Amino acid sequence: MIGTYGLPTILETLSVLVASDGIDPDTAPEDTAAGRLAWSWQQYIRRREPAIPPVDVGHSELPVYIDDAVQGRALLDAFYRGCLLDNVDYELPRYAPDEDERLSESSELISGALAGLAADWPQVRTLYGVLLPIVLVAPSHYLAGGTGSSVPGVLWASIKPTWTEVDAREFLLHELVHTTLYMEEYRHGFYRDIRLLPEEGNLAPSAIRQDRRTLDKVLHSIVVATEILLSRTREGTGPELLTKIHPDSETLRSGALKSLRAVRDQNLDGLLLPRPIEILEKCAVVLQENPLHA
């Protein structure tokens, strides 16, 4: 959504969502437009998930890191509930005393990646501060973390100390894209009957992992792959770039197009509402025209 539609579309969706919940940004104790949006979004996400705590720092500062405290444990439980609802196979993160050093390294890497974004892509760094103000640092043996549609505004992070700043930046962008899609779904609705998605005939290969998944996960993977490719084009990184969580650009583009072809073979009008179909077609245009692969 960031590169394909642009920041104005994301901010418009944010404004529509908070207004639909009766939240008036003009009542925010902030003196900037971004600050008022950040405050309004926080009201909105806490109504969706009460475990999300208030954030009392400015959106331009580093996100709040929540460690092994009452709030952190409540958020971990909220993630677990959300994973069950979303049928996401996240390993449940839990704190362990021997993980302190690694979690501290994860926090430092996130801070460095966000500082890099502030220097190189300040609009996206500001958007991050508005939409994902809380980073929940908790260990995982297999995953780098993630976001959840039922716990908006919170990033669970367990990134590895072997990652480079480029790895961390792509992870942050990956999860920000998921968040913008959750917002689109809150606003427009995506699925005609989500109970149909797990049926065998409605599965398709993921754009990134290439395993067969349900249409909601595949939709997200196609958009994430498209946005990662656009960000690499913007930053001038070569097509051979391979990060810890994403393949090189040619493989990523090929995987996304394979997913698109499989999805188009399904009865999309019977499964999806108009907005996600429009988003998929937008991605198709970008993937065909990406100058990295001309």
C-alpha positions as CSV (number, residue, x, y, z in Angstrom):
1,M,0.0,0.0,0.0
2,I,2.9,2.4,0.6
3,G,4.4,2.3,-2.8
4,T,1.5,1.0,-4.8
5,Y,-1.1,3.5,-3.6
6,G,0.9,6.1,-1.7
7,L,0.8,7.7,1.8
8,P,-2.3,9.8,1.1
9,T,-4.4,6.7,0.7
10,I,-3.2,5.2,3.9
11,L,-3.8,8.4,5.8
12,E,-7.3,8.7,4.3
13,T,-8.1,5.2,5.5
14,L,-6.8,6.0,8.9
15,S,-9.0,9.1,9.0
16,V,-12.1,7.2,7.9
17,L,-11.6,4.5,10.5
18,V,-11.2,6.8,13.5
19,A,-14.1,8.9,12.3
20,S,-16.3,5.8,12.0
21,D,-15.5,5.1,15.7
22,G,-16.6,8.5,16.7
23,I,-13.1,9.7,17.5
24,D,-12.4,13.4,16.8
25,P,-8.7,14.2,16.1
26,D,-9.4,17.8,16.9
27,T,-9.8,16.9,20.6
28,A,-6.3,15.4,20.7
29,P,-3.7,17.0,23.0
30,E,-1.4,17.4,20.1
31,D,-0.4,20.4,18.0
32,T,0.5,18.7,14.7
33,A,-1.5,16.9,12.1
34,A,0.6,13.7,12.5
35,G,0.4,13.9,16.3
36,R,-3.4,14.2,16.1
37,L,-3.6,11.2,13.8
38,A,-1.3,9.2,16.0
39,W,-3.4,10.0,19.1
40,S,-6.7,9.1,17.2
41,W,-5.3,5.8,16.0
42,Q,-4.2,4.9,19.5
43,Q,-7.8,5.5,20.7
44,Y,-9.1,3.3,17.9
45,I,-6.7,0.4,18.4
46,R,-7.3,0.3,22.2
47,R,-11.0,-0.1,21.6
48,R,-10.3,-3.1,19.4
49,E,-7.8,-4.6,21.9
50,P,-7.9,-3.3,25.5
51,A,-4.5,-4.9,26.3
52,I,-2.8,-2.2,24.2
53,P,-1.5,0.4,26.6
54,P,-1.6,4.2,26.0
55,V,1.5,5.7,24.5
56,D,2.6,9.0,25.9
57,V,5.6,9.7,23.7
58,G,5.5,11.6,20.4
59,H,5.1,9.8,17.1
60,S,8.5,11.0,15.9
61,E,10.3,9.3,18.8
62,L,11.3,5.7,18.8
63,P,8.5,3.3,19.5
64,V,7.8,2.2,23.0
65,Y,9.5,-1.1,23.9
66,I,7.5,-3.3,26.3
67,D,9.5,-5.9,28.1
68,D,8.6,-8.5,30.8
69,A,6.1,-6.5,32.6
70,V,2.3,-6.7,33.2
71,Q,1.6,-4.9,29.9
72,G,4.0,-7.0,28.0
73,R,2.5,-10.3,29.2
74,A,-1.0,-8.9,28.5
75,L,0.0,-8.2,24.9
76,L,1.6,-11.6,24.5
77,D,-1.7,-13.2,25.6
78,A,-3.5,-10.9,23.1
79,F,-1.2,-12.1,20.3
80,Y,-1.9,-15.7,21.2
81,R,-5.7,-15.1,21.1
82,G,-5.3,-13.4,17.8
83,C,-3.2,-16.2,16.3
84,L,-5.9,-18.7,17.2
85,L,-8.6,-16.5,15.6
86,D,-6.5,-15.8,12.4
87,N,-5.2,-19.4,12.1
88,V,-1.6,-18.2,12.1
89,D,1.0,-20.7,13.1
90,Y,3.0,-18.3,15.3
91,E,5.0,-19.9,18.0
92,L,3.7,-18.3,21.2
93,P,6.4,-15.9,22.4
94,R,7.4,-16.0,26.1
95,Y,10.0,-14.3,28.1
96,A,12.9,-16.2,29.5
97,P,15.6,-14.9,31.8
98,D,18.5,-16.1,29.6
99,E,17.1,-14.2,26.6
100,D,17.8,-10.7,28.0
101,E,21.0,-10.1,26.0
102,R,19.5,-11.2,22.7
103,L,16.4,-9.2,23.3
104,S,18.5,-6.1,24.0
105,E,20.4,-6.7,20.8
106,S,17.1,-7.0,18.9
107,S,16.0,-3.6,20.4
108,E,19.2,-2.0,19.3
109,L,18.9,-3.3,15.8
110,I,15.3,-2.1,15.5
111,S,16.4,1.3,16.8
112,G,19.2,1.5,14.2
113,A,16.8,0.5,11.4
114,L,14.3,3.1,12.4
115,A,17.0,5.7,12.6
116,G,18.0,4.7,9.1
117,L,14.5,5.1,7.9
118,A,14.3,8.5,9.5
119,A,17.3,9.6,7.5
120,D,16.5,7.9,4.1
121,W,12.7,7.7,4.0
122,P,11.3,10.1,6.7
123,Q,7.7,9.9,5.5
124,V,7.7,6.1,6.2
125,R,9.4,6.6,9.5
126,T,6.7,9.1,10.5
127,L,4.0,6.6,9.3
128,Y,5.7,3.9,11.4
129,G,5.5,6.1,14.5
130,V,1.8,6.7,13.9
131,L,0.6,3.2,13.0
132,L,3.0,0.9,14.9
133,P,3.9,2.8,18.1
134,I,4.6,-0.2,20.2
135,V,7.3,-2.8,19.7
136,L,6.9,-5.9,21.9
137,V,10.3,-7.5,22.2
138,A,9.9,-11.2,23.1
139,P,11.9,-14.3,22.2
140,S,11.1,-16.9,19.5
141,H,13.3,-19.7,18.4
142,Y,11.9,-19.9,14.9
143,L,10.3,-16.6,14.0
144,A,11.4,-13.0,13.7
145,G,8.1,-11.7,15.0
146,G,5.0,-10.3,13.3
147,T,1.8,-8.3,13.5
148,G,-1.8,-9.4,14.0
149,S,-5.1,-8.0,12.7
150,S,-6.6,-8.3,16.1
151,V,-3.7,-6.5,17.9
152,P,-3.2,-3.5,15.6
153,G,-0.5,-0.9,16.4
154,V,1.8,-3.5,18.0
155,L,4.8,-5.1,16.4
156,W,6.1,-8.3,18.0
157,A,9.9,-8.5,17.3
158,S,12.4,-11.2,18.0
159,I,14.9,-10.4,15.2
160,K,18.2,-12.1,15.2
161,P,21.6,-10.4,16.1
162,T,23.1,-11.8,12.9
163,W,20.8,-9.5,10.9
164,T,22.1,-6.5,9.1
165,E,20.3,-3.1,9.2
166,V,19.0,-3.9,5.7
167,D,17.4,-7.1,7.1
168,A,15.8,-5.2,9.9
169,R,14.5,-2.5,7.6
170,E,12.9,-5.0,5.3
171,F,11.3,-6.7,8.3
172,L,9.9,-3.4,9.6
173,L,8.6,-2.6,6.1
174,H,7.1,-6.1,5.8
175,E,5.1,-5.7,9.0
176,L,4.1,-2.1,8.2
177,V,2.6,-3.3,4.9
178,H,0.6,-6.0,6.8
179,T,-0.7,-3.2,9.1
180,T,-1.9,-1.0,6.2
181,L,-3.7,-4.0,4.7
182,Y,-5.4,-4.7,8.1
183,M,-6.6,-1.1,8.0
184,E,-8.0,-1.5,4.5
185,E,-9.8,-4.6,5.6
186,Y,-11.3,-2.8,8.6
187,R,-12.5,-0.1,6.3
188,H,-13.7,-2.0,3.2
189,G,-14.1,-5.6,4.2
190,F,-12.1,-8.2,2.1
191,Y,-13.9,-11.6,2.2
192,R,-17.4,-12.6,1.2
193,D,-17.3,-15.6,3.5
194,I,-14.0,-16.2,5.3
195,R,-15.2,-19.8,6.2
196,L,-14.6,-20.7,2.5
197,L,-11.0,-19.8,2.5
198,P,-9.5,-23.0,4.0
199,E,-11.2,-25.2,1.4
200,E,-8.6,-27.1,-0.6
201,G,-9.7,-25.6,-3.9
202,N,-9.2,-22.1,-2.5
203,L,-5.5,-22.5,-1.4
204,A,-2.7,-20.9,-3.4
205,P,1.1,-20.7,-3.2
206,S,2.4,-17.9,-1.0
207,A,4.4,-15.3,-2.9
208,I,7.3,-15.4,-0.4
209,R,7.3,-18.9,1.2
210,Q,5.7,-20.7,-1.8
211,D,3.8,-23.0,0.5
212,R,0.1,-23.5,-0.1
213,R,-1.9,-21.1,2.1
214,T,-5.4,-19.6,2.4
215,L,-6.3,-16.7,0.2
216,D,-6.1,-14.1,3.0
217,K,-2.4,-15.1,3.7
218,V,-1.6,-15.2,0.0
219,L,-3.2,-11.8,-0.7
220,H,-0.9,-10.3,2.0
221,S,2.1,-12.1,0.7
222,I,1.6,-10.7,-2.8
223,V,1.3,-7.2,-1.5
224,V,4.3,-7.5,0.8
225,A,6.4,-8.9,-2.1
226,T,5.3,-6.0,-4.3
227,E,6.1,-3.4,-1.7
228,I,9.5,-4.9,-0.9
229,L,10.4,-4.8,-4.6
230,L,9.3,-1.2,-4.9
231,S,11.4,-0.3,-1.8
232,R,14.5,-1.9,-3.3
233,T,14.0,0.0,-6.5
234,R,13.6,3.2,-4.6
235,E,16.8,2.6,-2.6
236,G,18.8,1.5,-5.6
237,T,19.6,-2.0,-4.2
238,G,20.6,-4.6,-6.8
239,P,18.3,-7.4,-8.0
240,E,20.6,-9.9,-6.4
241,L,19.9,-8.6,-2.9
242,L,19.1,-11.5,-0.5
243,T,18.0,-10.7,3.0
244,K,17.3,-13.1,5.9
245,I,13.5,-12.9,5.4
246,H,13.1,-12.3,1.6
247,P,14.6,-13.9,-1.4
248,D,16.5,-12.0,-4.2
249,S,14.4,-9.7,-6.3
250,E,14.0,-11.9,-9.3
251,T,12.8,-14.8,-7.2
252,L,10.5,-12.5,-5.2
253,R,8.9,-11.2,-8.4
254,S,8.6,-14.6,-9.9
255,G,7.0,-16.0,-6.7
256,A,4.5,-13.1,-6.6
257,L,3.5,-13.5,-10.2
258,K,3.0,-17.3,-9.6
259,S,0.8,-16.5,-6.7
260,L,-1.2,-14.0,-8.7
261,R,-1.8,-16.5,-11.5
262,A,-3.0,-19.1,-9.0
263,V,-5.3,-16.6,-7.3
264,R,-6.8,-15.4,-10.6
265,D,-7.7,-19.1,-11.4
266,Q,-10.0,-19.0,-8.4
267,N,-13.6,-17.7,-8.3
268,L,-12.4,-14.3,-6.9
269,D,-15.8,-12.6,-7.2
270,G,-17.2,-15.4,-5.1
271,L,-14.5,-15.1,-2.5
272,L,-13.3,-11.5,-2.3
273,L,-15.0,-8.1,-2.1
274,P,-14.1,-5.4,-4.7
275,R,-11.3,-3.7,-2.7
276,P,-8.9,-6.6,-2.4
277,I,-9.4,-7.5,-6.1
278,E,-8.5,-3.9,-7.0
279,I,-5.4,-4.2,-4.8
280,L,-4.3,-7.4,-6.4
281,E,-4.7,-5.9,-9.9
282,K,-2.6,-2.9,-8.8
283,C,0.1,-5.3,-7.7
284,A,0.0,-7.1,-11.0
285,V,0.6,-3.9,-12.9
286,V,3.6,-3.0,-10.7
287,L,5.1,-6.4,-10.9
288,Q,5.0,-6.4,-14.7
289,E,6.4,-2.9,-14.9
290,N,9.1,-3.0,-12.1
291,P,12.2,-1.5,-13.8
292,L,14.5,-3.8,-11.9
293,H,13.2,-6.6,-14.1
294,A,12.6,-4.8,-17.4
